[in-house]
Amino acid sequence: MAEQKRDYYEVLGVEKNADESAIKKAYRVLAKKYHPDMNPGDAEAEKKFKEASEAYAVLSDPEKKRQYDQYGHAAFEGGAGGFGGFDFNGADFGDIFGDIFGDFFGGGRRGSRGSSGPMKGANIRTSVRISFEEAVFGVDKELELTLKDECTACHGSGAKPGTSPETCQKCGGKGQVVFTQQSFFGTVRNVQTCPDCNGTGKVIKDKCPDCHGSGYIASKKKIQVSIPAGIDNGQSVRIRDKGEPGSNGGPRGDLLVEVIVGRHPIFQRQDYNIYSTVAMSFAVAALGGEIVIDTVDGRVVYEVKAGTQTDTKVRLKGKGVPTLRNKDVRGDHYVTLVVQVPDKLSHEAKDLLRKFDAETGDTLNAAKNAGSEGTETKDKRKKFFGK
């Protein structure tokens, strides 16, 4: 009994309403994965490759796809040629196998427009270091970079003044060459960038002495970069048209400046919020009072409530980092208050603390166990501190 064929949509892993692009993309992945040249001697991979190729040959053809959707596999029973009696005539595998063989054998396939058309220049990447405060409020920096500009002697042609580039004989000026590769379906044409002219379609016999045939002169330049308020470590600023020059009349690439933000001695940042820790004396924590908190906007005075415990967190609204979309919208500053225990005390201070402990120690423990401060403890504290 012949093995029952799997549903073509299932084979490619696409839905029945998948468009031509999705079908081709799915087959490209499977063909590259299971192609016999990629899996020499693997019978199972060869079987899956044939199965996927048969599915693609049907689903990529509008008429065959219509027939398959209406009649299923029965629409092609008795077909001649191909694998298992299936007819592959008319199926277009050229560009897909061009990509596969290009990757496998080191060739590259370019678009049908040809590589001699205008191409945008490559992007240039660099970095700049800024302080924590500069990241919060933004800053302008000046960078010195080596950039390429069109050679003034040859006007970018690369040819010696008075001469011109000549049409490449290997590709006939197309910038591409065609080579063939044998596959299960016969001879497959593959398009590759011309190695003689590197895809330009032109070759230079007499090179410009100033740029040595490149068409460009490199020189150091100073570039101003405006770093926006709220930028975070690792983010980049894009400066348009400051990258490598394009080819064949194409635009320049961009300059991407990665921002490296320095650490702050007391502030930590998370998203648009700032976090810090501030120490307060035992007396302020117990009796209440004012403390000074450092923020990116300067120092602010904060009123601590009596009985504030260590590790209490307070929020300073709008004292965080501005958002990149709107610098007037800012995060918050969260402060952890910690009771500071002095490590050096005078004799008088030690005597006062011992006296305080003798007055409140036992009742404080009792109040702690009861979950609240007792009336007796409050009276003793009032007597001791005069409040």
FENVEN-V178088 format. One record per residue. N is the residue number from 1. RES is the residue in three letters. PSI is psi as a letter, one per 30 degrees, with the letter a starting at -180 (* if undefined). Layout:
N:RES:PSI  N:RES:PSI
//
This chain:
1:MET:k  2:ALA:k  3:GLU:k  4:GLN:k  5:LYS:k  6:ARG:l  7:ASP:k  8:TYR:e  9:TYR:e  10:GLU:e  11:VAL:e  12:LEU:f  13:GLY:h  14:VAL:l  15:GLU:l  16:LYS:f  17:ASN:g  18:ALA:k  19:ASP:l  20:GLU:e  21:SER:e  22:ALA:e  23:ILE:e  24:LYS:e  25:LYS:e  26:ALA:e  27:TYR:e  28:ARG:e  29:VAL:e  30:LEU:e  31:ALA:e  32:LYS:e  33:LYS:e  34:TYR:g  35:HIS:k  36:PRO:e  37:ASP:f  38:MET:f  39:ASN:i  40:PRO:k  41:GLY:g  42:ASP:j  43:ALA:e  44:GLU:e  45:ALA:e  46:GLU:e  47:LYS:e  48:LYS:e  49:PHE:e  50:LYS:e  51:GLU:e  52:ALA:e  53:SER:e  54:GLU:e  55:ALA:e  56:TYR:e  57:ALA:e  58:VAL:e  59:LEU:f  60:SER:f  61:ASP:j  62:PRO:e  63:GLU:e  64:LYS:e  65:LYS:e  66:ARG:e  67:GLN:e  68:TYR:e  69:ASP:f  70:GLN:e  71:TYR:f  72:GLY:a  73:HIS:f  74:ALA:f  75:ALA:f  76:PHE:g  77:GLU:k  78:GLY:g  79:GLY:l  80:ALA:l  81:GLY:a  82:GLY:a  83:PHE:k  84:GLY:g  85:GLY:g  86:PHE:k  87:ASP:j  88:PHE:g  89:ASN:k  90:GLY:f  91:ALA:k  92:ASP:j  93:PHE:f  94:GLY:e  95:ASP:e  96:ILE:e  97:PHE:f  98:GLY:e  99:ASP:e  100:ILE:e  101:PHE:e  102:GLY:e  103:ASP:e  104:PHE:e  105:PHE:g  106:GLY:g  107:GLY:l  108:GLY:k  109:ARG:k  110:ARG:l  111:GLY:l  112:SER:f  113:ARG:f  114:GLY:k  115:SER:f  116:SER:g  117:GLY:l  118:PRO:k  119:MET:k  120:LYS:k  121:GLY:l  122:ALA:l  123:ASN:l  124:ILE:k  125:ARG:k  126:THR:a  127:SER:l  128:VAL:k  129:ARG:k  130:ILE:l  131:SER:l  132:PHE:e  133:GLU:e  134:GLU:e  135:ALA:e  136:VAL:e  137:PHE:f  138:GLY:l  139:VAL:l  140:ASP:k  141:LYS:l  142:GLU:k  143:LEU:k  144:GLU:j  145:LEU:l  146:THR:j  147:LEU:l  148:LYS:k  149:ASP:l  150:GLU:k  151:CYS:k  152:THR:f  153:ALA:e  154:CYS:g  155:HIS:h  156:GLY:f  157:SER:f  158:GLY:f  159:ALA:l  160:LYS:k  161:PRO:k  162:GLY:f  163:THR:l  164:SER:l  165:PRO:k  166:GLU:l  167:THR:k  168:CYS:k  169:GLN:f  170:LYS:e  171:CYS:f  172:GLY:g  173:GLY:g  174:LYS:f  175:GLY:f  176:GLN:k  177:VAL:l  178:VAL:k  179:PHE:l  180:THR:l  181:GLN:k  182:GLN:k  183:SER:a  184:PHE:f  185:PHE:g  186:GLY:b  187:THR:k  188:VAL:k  189:ARG:k  190:ASN:k  191:VAL:k  192:GLN:k  193:THR:k  194:CYS:k  195:PRO:f  196:ASP:e  197:CYS:g  198:ASN:h  199:GLY:f  200:THR:f  201:GLY:f  202:LYS:k  203:VAL:k  204:ILE:j  205:LYS:e  206:ASP:j  207:LYS:k  208:CYS:k  209:PRO:f  210:ASP:e  211:CYS:f  212:HIS:h  213:GLY:f  214:SER:f  215:GLY:f  216:TYR:l  217:ILE:k  218:ALA:k  219:SER:l  220:LYS:k  221:LYS:l  222:LYS:k  223:ILE:k  224:GLN:k  225:VAL:k  226:SER:j  227:ILE:k  228:PRO:l  229:ALA:k  230:GLY:f  231:ILE:k  232:ASP:l  233:ASN:k  234:GLY:f  235:GLN:l  236:SER:l  237:VAL:k  238:ARG:k  239:ILE:j  240:ARG:k  241:ASP:g  242:LYS:g  243:GLY:a  244:GLU:k  245:PRO:k  246:GLY:l  247:SER:l  248:ASN:h  249:GLY:g  250:GLY:l  251:PRO:l  252:ARG:l  253:GLY:a  254:ASP:l  255:LEU:k  256:LEU:j  257:VAL:j  258:GLU:k  259:VAL:k  260:ILE:j  261:VAL:k  262:GLY:l  263:ARG:l  264:HIS:k  265:PRO:f  266:ILE:f  267:PHE:k  268:GLN:k  269:ARG:k  270:GLN:j  271:ASP:c  272:TYR:g  273:ASN:l  274:ILE:k  275:TYR:k  276:SER:l  277:THR:k  278:VAL:k  279:ALA:k  280:MET:l  281:SER:l  282:PHE:e  283:ALA:e  284:VAL:e  285:ALA:e  286:ALA:e  287:LEU:f  288:GLY:l  289:GLY:a  290:GLU:k  291:ILE:l  292:VAL:k  293:ILE:k  294:ASP:k  295:THR:l  296:VAL:f  297:ASP:f  298:GLY:a  299:ARG:k  300:VAL:k  301:VAL:k  302:TYR:k  303:GLU:j  304:VAL:k  305:LYS:k  306:ALA:k  307:GLY:g  308:THR:k  309:GLN:l  310:THR:k  311:ASP:g  312:THR:k  313:LYS:k  314:VAL:l  315:ARG:k  316:LEU:j  317:LYS:k  318:GLY:g  319:LYS:g  320:GLY:b  321:VAL:k  322:PRO:k  323:THR:l  324:LEU:e  325:ARG:e  326:ASN:j  327:LYS:f  328:ASP:f  329:VAL:j  330:ARG:l  331:GLY:a  332:ASP:l  333:HIS:j  334:TYR:k  335:VAL:k  336:THR:k  337:LEU:k  338:VAL:k  339:VAL:k  340:GLN:k  341:VAL:j  342:PRO:k  343:ASP:f  344:LYS:k  345:LEU:k  346:SER:l  347:HIS:e  348:GLU:e  349:ALA:e  350:LYS:e  351:ASP:e  352:LEU:e  353:LEU:e  354:ARG:e  355:LYS:e  356:PHE:e  357:ASP:e  358:ALA:e  359:GLU:e  360:THR:f  361:GLY:e  362:ASP:e  363:THR:f  364:LEU:e  365:ASN:e  366:ALA:e  367:ALA:e  368:LYS:e  369:ASN:e  370:ALA:f  371:GLY:g  372:SER:l  373:GLU:k  374:GLY:l  375:THR:e  376:GLU:e  377:THR:e  378:LYS:e  379:ASP:e  380:LYS:e  381:ARG:e  382:LYS:e  383:LYS:e  384:PHE:e  385:PHE:f  386:GLY:g  387:LYS:*
//
